[in-house]
Amino acid sequence: MQAQSTVSEVTFGLPAYAVTTFRCSVNRNGKANQNEPGHHQQTMDSPQGVQLHRATRLVTTLTTLVGILGFGLIGFTFFMETVGPEPYPEYRGFVSFKKPFTTTQAPSDRLGEIPSSPSPSPSRSRSRSVPRDVPKWRKIFTDFYLYSVYAAASDPAEIHAVVMAPVKANGVNFWNESSCTCTYLYTADSNRQRQNLTVQGVQEELPEAHSDMGYNFAAGRLRCPFFPSEFAEDSFVEFACRYRDLFGRVTVRTPDPIRQPPPPLTFAHCGFITGGIYNQNPASVLEFIEYHRLMGISRFLWNGQSVTGKTWQVLQYYIDAGVMEYSEWAPNVGSGKTYHNHGQVAAQYDCMLRTATQFDYTAMFDPDEYFATSLQPPTFASIVRNGTTDCAMVRSAFTDPAAVYGDVFESGSPLLRTARLTNRSSKVFPFHERAKYACRMRKVDVAEIHVTLTYRGTVKEVVSPPEETILLHLRWTDARGKFYAGFDKPMVQDGRAAALAGQLQPRVAEVWRKIFG
C-alpha cells in the first residue's frame, strides 16, 4: 500500500507583498517524499545542507525586515491622513477632507446611478481634455434642482451654481432651513495626490421684483469657496444637500477657473425669446440682432421656448456664424410649479455668470427693446463712457408696437421697423422701475430684471440722462393685457433709433437673402 503523506504550511503574517510560505511533506515513515517539489537529498550535516540552511535564514531575515518596513509605511500613511498636516490650515473648522476619488468613471448627475460604460481617466494638463458639462436641470432631491455651475468673479474665489427651489416649503423658508456642501474630488491619476476637500456651501434665493404674481418656485444660487490651483483641470465637484429628511447629491465637472480679464470694450447680450408673436415676425428678430451688432454687441446669448419656422432659421444662421448661443429653456421642476416668466431670473443669472469672464460688458434687455443714443458714435462703448464707468443704467419709454410688429416686405426685403421708430411716449420711467443696463458683470453681485442691486468692490455707476440714451420699449400692455400707466401720455418725436436705418438696411437685406434666398 502506498504510504500516505501529510502537508504542513507555515505562513508569516506579513503584508501581501512580503508573505513567505514554507512547505514540507513527510510520509508515515517520517521520511521526506522524494517527489515533493524542491526536495533535496542533502542532509543538514553536509556542506550543501549548511549552505541551504544559511540561505534559508538569510531569506527569512530579509523577509522580516521588508515586512517591518511595510508596516511602518502603512502606519505613517494612516497618521498623515488622520492627524497631520492639513492641506488648508487657514480653513480649519470650515472644510473637511475625504479619501481620494479613485474611480475612472465620470460621476453621474443622478443620485445612485453609475454610468453604463467607463470613461477614460482625465489628464491634468493645462488644456482641458474633456468638455464641460452642458447646462441642464439636474434633480438634487424633490423640488430642488441645479442647472449650471461657474467660477464667479469674486475675491476670494467662489463657484456659483444656478438652482431653483420652492419659495416656501411646508410653511417655512426653504432657503434658510436647507444646507449644502461642495466636495472637490481628486481623480486617481492626479499628478499631485491630495485628499478630497469638502466645504460648506451657502444657498440664497435671488430677488424677484414680480413677487406679486403668485409664483411658488424661485431662482437661487449655491455658493462655495473655490481652489482653482488645486481643483480645476478635469476634476469634479459634488453638491450634497439636505432639507429635513430629504437628501441628494449632484456631481458635475469643476468649472473653468478665471485666468485673465476679458478683452476691453467687448459686449454681450443676454436675452429671452418665446414663440408666439416672434414666430410671426422673423424679420423683426433679424433686424433687432443687426441693429445691436451695429451698436457693438458681438455675442447674443439667448434662452428661449418654442421658437419655430422662419424665426428659428434666423437664429440658426447666427448660431452657425458663431454670433449667437441659444438654449431651449424649459425648467423641468415637475407639475404644479409656477415661476415668473418661464424662470427668467434663473436664466438671467446663468447668463450673467457665463458672460462675466468672457466679455467686458453684458447688456440685459429684451427683443422688444431698443437702445437709442445721441452719443457719437452711437454705440455701447459710448454709453459706458469708453470703459470709464462699470455700469450704465438706461431709463425706458414706451413706443407704439402697432407700427412695427408684422413683417412688411418691399421688393423681397424687410421694411425696417427702426425706420418707423420716430415717436415715443413723453413719460420716461424712473430708473428703478423699467430700466435696463449694460454692466461689467464680474463686478455685479446680485441684479433684478430691471436694476442691479449689489456689487463687488468699488464700482462706478451712471444713470444715463434720457436725452442722451433711452430704451425704446415696443409695448403698451403687460402680460395680462392691462394697459400700463403712461400709454395715454402725449407722444414726442424721437428719431435716435431711426438714425441708424441707413446703415442697417443693407445689412438686414443681405442676411435675409443668405438665409431665404
ABEGO torsion letter per residue (X at the ends): XBBBBBBBBBBBBBBAAABBBBBBBBBAAGBBBAABBGBBABBAABAAAAAAAAAAAAAAAAAAAAAAAAAAAAAAAAAAAAAOBBABAAABGABBBBBBBABABBBBABBGBBBABBBBBBBABABBABBBBBBBBBBABBGBBBABBBBBBBOBBBBBBBBBBBABBGGBBAAAABBBBBBBBBBAABABBBBBBBBBBBBBBBBBAAAAAGBABBBBBBBBBBBAAABABGBBBBBBBBBEABBBBBBBBBBBBBABBBBBGBBBBBBBBBBEAAAABAAAAAAAAAAAAAAGBABBBBBBBGBBEAAAAAAAAAAAAGABBBBBBBBBAEBGBBBBGGGAAAAAAAAAAAAAAABABBBBBBAABBBBBABOBBBAAAAAGGGABABBBBBBBBBBAAAABEBBBBGGBBBBAAAABABBBABBBBAAAABBBBBBAAABABBBAABBABBBEBBBBBBBBAAABBBBBBBABBAAGBBBBGAABBBBBBAAAAAAAAAAAAAAAAAAAAAAX
